[in-house]
Amino acid sequence: MLPRDVRRVVIAASAGGTSTFAAVGPIEIDVAPFQATSFVRSVLDAATVERVLLLGTFYRHGAGWKFRTEGQGYEFDLAGPAGSYAVEVA
């Protein structure tokens, strides 16, 4: 369980080395509450030169959580987008 002051959780993926997500192909995201059926299904399939993809964000909405598919890609390594969230990558 997350502390109440956590307002959002960003899910990102990084291709290793100099690889890009063009080699990965479509990425399917399914989000479901516990063991219930999926309530969000997204497919991200337009990546070309991206080495990092922000897949989605969980964010607090009232007393619960919602999920938003992002699909934002970056051509550089994970340190760039992580830094915009005040996260250091070693």
Stockholm file with secondary structure:
# STOCKHOLM 1.0

chainA/1-90         MLPRDVRRVVIAASAGGTSTFAAVGPIEIDVAPFQATSFVRSVLDAATVERVLLLGTFYRHGAGWKFRTEGQGYEFDLAGPAGSYAVEVA
#=GR chainA/1-90 SS CCCTTCCEEEEEEECSTTCCTTTTCCEEEEECSTTSCCSEEEEECCCSSCSEEEEEEEEEETTEEEEEEEEEEESSCTHHHHHTTTCCCC
#=GC SS_cons        CCCTTCCEEEEEEECSTTCCTTTTCCEEEEECSTTSCCSEEEEECCCSSCSEEEEEEEEEETTEEEEEEEEEEESSCTHHHHHTTTCCCC
//
